[in-house]
Amino acid sequence: MQETTENILESIVTNDPKPITEVLAGLLAFLKALLPSFLMSAFIFVIGMALIKILMRFVKRALKKSNIDPTAASFLKSLISVTLYILVAIIILTVLNVPMTSIIAVISTAGLAIGLALQDSLANVAGGFWIMFSKPLKVGDLVKFDDITGTVKEVGILQTKLILGDDTAVYIPNGKVADAVIVNYSAQSMRRLDLEIGISYDDDAEAAKSLILALIEAHPLAADEPAPLVRIGGFGDNAVLLHVRVWTQNDNYWTLYYDMHEDIKAAFDAHGISFPYPQRDVHVHHVK
């Protein structure tokens, strides 16, 4: 068997090289036929990448000049960029004479496989669309997700970036943002400051209320409308609880918050109104 094989190979190489010549000629003809398509594909790739960069610059300028929300602008830039790259890939496959039915079949199969493998990522993309259209938050808003409170820095196609009070960056998947209970502190221009002040049962509650109201009226950041409110709101174990409600512009909330605490402490000290501390009455019974 080995001798027969060697004889055949020797015959092909030495006596009849025609089969090898035909194979090489066919291969060269095939490559020659594909060469224009490959060159055109390379040309389209280079031009396509350059055009995408130019178009994205134009899109960025157009979005910057428009009145579109920064959150939607960030999301749209990501979406347009991905769409353009996919379009260039489809054009290149078409130039290479790949049938459109095959392209659609490959895209469908790949889409199904990717969808099964990247369910969470697709949920994040859907969450990004939900954020863009329903607008529960936007760039610059102070929001709270569960136990995380921060300012929205960017809403991408997959995740939302928050900056915390200490400048720490937190990235939350858009899918979780869409499913979370969102508290948006910046949704309205005005915000109400709620304080609970405890005074001793021996102090004059009406005098304390008058002092707090006077402090509110004198503070430049406290709003006149809606009208502030200072009322007895409860009776604790060691204190009468005064509830203070005062409105202010959203940007001035924390300034007013700290000012009111400091002003109330100074005013109460000056007028002899005390802040009670926990205490217990102990009764000792002597048993004979």
C-alpha positions as CSV (number, residue, x, y, z in Angstrom):
1,M,0.0,0.0,0.0
2,Q,2.8,2.4,0.9
3,E,4.6,1.6,-2.4
4,T,1.5,2.3,-4.4
5,T,1.0,5.7,-2.7
6,E,4.6,6.6,-3.3
7,N,4.4,5.6,-6.9
8,I,1.3,7.8,-7.4
9,L,2.9,10.8,-5.8
10,E,6.1,10.3,-7.8
11,S,4.0,10.0,-11.0
12,I,2.2,13.2,-10.3
13,V,5.3,15.2,-9.4
14,T,7.6,13.9,-12.2
15,N,5.5,12.7,-15.0
16,D,2.2,14.6,-14.8
17,P,2.2,17.9,-12.9
18,K,-1.0,19.0,-14.6
19,P,-3.3,18.4,-11.5
20,I,-1.1,20.7,-9.3
21,T,-0.9,23.3,-12.0
22,E,-4.7,23.3,-12.3
23,V,-5.1,23.7,-8.5
24,L,-2.7,26.6,-8.3
25,A,-4.3,28.2,-11.3
26,G,-7.7,27.9,-9.8
27,L,-6.6,29.3,-6.5
28,L,-4.9,32.3,-8.2
29,A,-8.0,32.9,-10.3
30,F,-10.2,32.8,-7.1
31,L,-7.9,35.2,-5.3
32,K,-7.8,37.5,-8.3
33,A,-11.6,37.5,-8.5
34,L,-11.8,38.4,-4.8
35,L,-9.0,41.0,-4.9
36,P,-11.3,43.9,-6.0
37,S,-13.8,43.0,-3.3
38,F,-11.1,42.9,-0.6
39,L,-9.6,46.2,-1.8
40,M,-13.0,47.8,-1.9
41,S,-13.8,46.5,1.6
42,A,-10.6,47.9,3.0
43,F,-11.3,51.2,1.3
44,I,-14.9,51.3,2.8
45,F,-13.5,50.4,6.2
46,V,-11.0,53.2,6.2
47,I,-13.5,55.7,4.8
48,G,-16.2,54.5,7.2
49,M,-14.1,54.9,10.3
50,A,-13.1,58.4,9.2
51,L,-16.8,59.3,8.4
52,I,-17.9,58.0,11.8
53,K,-15.4,60.2,13.6
54,I,-16.6,63.2,11.6
55,L,-20.3,62.5,12.1
56,M,-19.8,61.9,15.8
57,R,-18.1,65.3,16.1
58,F,-21.1,66.9,14.2
59,V,-23.5,65.0,16.5
60,K,-21.7,66.2,19.6
61,R,-21.8,69.8,18.4
62,A,-25.4,69.6,17.4
63,L,-26.5,68.1,20.7
64,K,-24.4,70.7,22.6
65,K,-26.1,73.5,20.7
66,S,-29.6,72.1,21.1
67,N,-31.8,72.2,24.2
68,I,-31.8,68.5,24.6
69,D,-31.3,67.2,28.1
70,P,-27.7,66.2,28.9
71,T,-28.8,62.8,30.0
72,A,-30.5,62.1,26.7
73,A,-27.6,63.6,24.8
74,S,-25.1,61.2,26.5
75,F,-27.3,58.2,25.8
76,L,-28.0,59.2,22.1
77,K,-24.2,59.6,21.4
78,S,-23.6,56.1,22.5
79,L,-26.5,54.7,20.6
80,I,-25.6,56.6,17.3
81,S,-22.0,55.5,17.5
82,V,-22.9,51.8,17.9
83,T,-25.4,52.0,15.0
84,L,-22.9,53.6,12.6
85,Y,-20.3,50.8,13.3
86,I,-22.9,48.1,12.6
87,L,-23.9,49.9,9.4
88,V,-20.3,49.9,8.2
89,A,-19.9,46.2,9.0
90,I,-23.0,45.3,7.0
91,I,-21.8,47.3,4.0
92,I,-18.4,45.6,4.0
93,L,-20.1,42.1,4.1
94,T,-22.3,43.1,1.2
95,V,-19.3,44.2,-0.9
96,L,-17.7,40.8,-0.1
97,N,-20.7,39.3,-1.8
98,V,-22.0,37.7,1.4
99,P,-25.8,37.1,0.6
100,M,-28.1,39.4,2.6
101,T,-30.1,36.4,3.7
102,S,-26.9,34.9,5.2
103,I,-26.2,38.2,6.9
104,I,-29.7,38.3,8.4
105,A,-29.4,34.7,9.5
106,V,-26.1,35.3,11.1
107,I,-27.4,38.5,12.9
108,S,-30.5,36.6,14.1
109,T,-28.5,33.7,15.4
110,A,-25.9,36.0,17.0
111,G,-28.6,38.1,18.4
112,L,-30.2,35.1,20.0
113,A,-26.9,33.8,21.4
114,I,-25.9,37.2,22.7
115,G,-29.3,37.8,24.1
116,L,-29.1,34.6,26.1
117,A,-25.6,35.3,27.2
118,L,-26.0,38.9,28.0
119,Q,-29.5,39.2,29.5
120,D,-28.3,41.5,32.2
121,S,-26.6,43.8,29.7
122,L,-29.7,43.9,27.5
123,A,-31.7,44.8,30.6
124,N,-29.3,47.6,31.2
125,V,-29.7,48.9,27.7
126,A,-33.5,48.8,28.1
127,G,-33.1,50.6,31.4
128,G,-31.1,53.3,29.6
129,F,-34.0,53.8,27.2
130,W,-36.4,54.0,30.1
131,I,-34.3,56.6,31.9
132,M,-34.1,58.7,28.7
133,F,-37.8,58.7,27.9
134,S,-39.4,58.7,31.3
135,K,-36.8,61.1,32.8
136,P,-37.0,60.2,36.5
137,L,-33.5,61.8,36.8
138,K,-31.1,63.9,34.8
139,V,-27.5,65.0,34.9
140,G,-27.0,67.2,37.9
141,D,-29.9,65.8,40.0
142,L,-29.4,64.8,43.6
143,V,-30.9,61.3,43.9
144,K,-31.2,58.4,46.2
145,F,-31.2,54.7,45.3
146,D,-31.7,52.4,48.3
147,D,-28.9,53.6,50.7
148,I,-26.9,55.4,48.0
149,T,-27.3,59.2,47.7
150,G,-25.3,61.2,45.1
151,T,-25.4,63.6,42.2
152,V,-26.0,62.2,38.7
153,K,-22.8,62.7,36.6
154,E,-23.6,60.7,33.5
155,V,-26.2,58.3,32.1
156,G,-24.5,55.9,29.7
157,I,-26.0,53.1,27.5
158,L,-25.3,50.5,30.3
159,Q,-24.9,52.3,33.6
160,T,-25.5,55.5,35.5
161,K,-22.6,57.3,37.2
162,L,-23.2,59.0,40.6
163,I,-20.8,61.3,42.5
164,L,-21.2,61.0,46.3
165,G,-20.6,63.8,48.8
166,D,-17.0,62.8,49.2
167,D,-16.4,62.8,45.4
168,T,-16.5,59.0,45.3
169,A,-17.8,57.7,41.9
170,V,-20.5,55.0,42.0
171,Y,-21.6,53.1,38.9
172,I,-25.1,51.6,39.0
173,P,-26.4,49.3,36.1
174,N,-29.3,50.9,34.3
175,G,-31.4,47.8,34.8
176,K,-31.2,48.3,38.6
177,V,-32.0,52.0,38.2
178,A,-35.1,51.1,36.3
179,D,-36.2,48.7,39.0
180,A,-35.3,50.8,42.0
181,V,-37.4,53.3,44.0
182,I,-35.8,56.6,43.0
183,V,-35.9,59.6,45.4
184,N,-35.1,62.7,43.3
185,Y,-34.3,65.7,45.6
186,S,-33.8,68.0,42.7
187,A,-37.1,67.3,40.8
188,Q,-38.7,70.5,42.2
189,S,-37.3,74.0,42.6
190,M,-38.4,74.3,46.2
191,R,-37.7,71.9,49.0
192,R,-39.1,71.7,52.6
193,L,-36.7,71.5,55.5
194,D,-38.1,69.4,58.4
195,L,-36.6,69.7,61.9
196,E,-37.6,68.2,65.2
197,I,-36.4,70.2,68.2
198,G,-36.8,68.9,71.8
199,I,-37.2,71.2,74.7
200,S,-37.6,70.5,78.4
201,Y,-41.0,70.1,79.9
202,D,-40.2,72.9,82.3
203,D,-39.5,75.4,79.5
204,D,-42.0,77.7,77.9
205,A,-43.0,76.0,74.6
206,E,-44.7,79.2,73.3
207,A,-41.6,81.2,73.8
208,A,-39.5,78.6,72.1
209,K,-41.9,78.6,69.1
210,S,-41.8,82.4,68.9
211,L,-38.0,82.3,68.9
212,I,-37.8,79.8,66.1
213,L,-40.3,81.7,64.0
214,A,-38.4,84.9,64.4
215,L,-35.2,83.1,63.3
216,I,-36.9,81.8,60.2
217,E,-38.3,85.2,59.3
218,A,-34.9,86.8,59.7
219,H,-33.1,84.3,57.6
220,P,-32.6,85.4,53.9
221,L,-32.8,81.9,52.5
222,A,-36.1,80.9,54.2
223,A,-39.1,81.3,51.9
224,D,-42.2,83.3,53.0
225,E,-44.5,81.1,50.8
226,P,-45.4,78.4,51.6
227,A,-45.6,79.8,55.1
228,P,-43.3,78.2,57.7
229,L,-44.8,76.2,60.5
230,V,-43.6,75.6,64.1
231,R,-45.9,73.5,66.3
232,I,-45.8,71.0,69.1
233,G,-45.6,67.7,67.3
234,G,-45.2,65.2,70.1
235,F,-44.2,64.4,73.7
236,G,-41.1,62.3,74.2
237,D,-39.8,60.6,77.3
238,N,-37.7,63.5,78.2
239,A,-38.8,66.4,75.9
240,V,-41.6,68.3,74.3
241,L,-41.0,67.9,70.5
242,L,-41.4,70.9,68.3
243,H,-41.8,70.3,64.6
244,V,-40.3,72.9,62.3
245,R,-41.3,73.1,58.6
246,V,-39.7,75.8,56.4
247,W,-39.3,76.0,52.6
248,T,-36.3,77.1,50.6
249,Q,-34.8,76.9,47.2
250,N,-33.4,73.5,46.4
251,D,-29.8,74.8,46.1
252,N,-30.0,76.5,49.5
253,Y,-31.3,73.5,51.4
254,W,-28.2,72.4,53.2
255,T,-27.1,76.0,54.0
256,L,-30.4,76.6,55.7
257,Y,-30.3,73.2,57.4
258,Y,-27.0,74.0,59.2
259,D,-27.8,77.7,59.8
260,M,-31.1,76.8,61.5
261,H,-29.5,74.3,63.9
262,E,-26.8,76.8,64.8
263,D,-29.2,79.8,65.2
264,I,-31.6,77.8,67.3
265,K,-28.9,76.6,69.6
266,A,-27.6,80.1,70.1
267,A,-31.1,81.6,70.7
268,F,-32.1,78.9,73.2
269,D,-28.9,79.4,75.1
270,A,-29.4,83.1,75.2
271,H,-33.0,82.8,76.5
272,G,-32.5,80.0,79.0
273,I,-34.3,77.3,77.0
274,S,-32.7,74.0,77.6
275,F,-32.2,70.9,75.4
276,P,-33.1,67.9,77.6
277,Y,-31.0,64.8,77.9
278,P,-32.1,61.3,78.8
279,Q,-32.8,60.9,82.6
280,R,-34.5,58.4,84.8
281,D,-36.1,58.8,88.2
282,V,-35.0,56.0,90.6
283,H,-37.0,55.2,93.6
284,V,-35.4,53.2,96.4
285,H,-37.7,51.3,98.7
286,H,-36.4,50.1,102.1
287,V,-37.8,46.8,103.1
288,K,-37.6,45.9,106.8
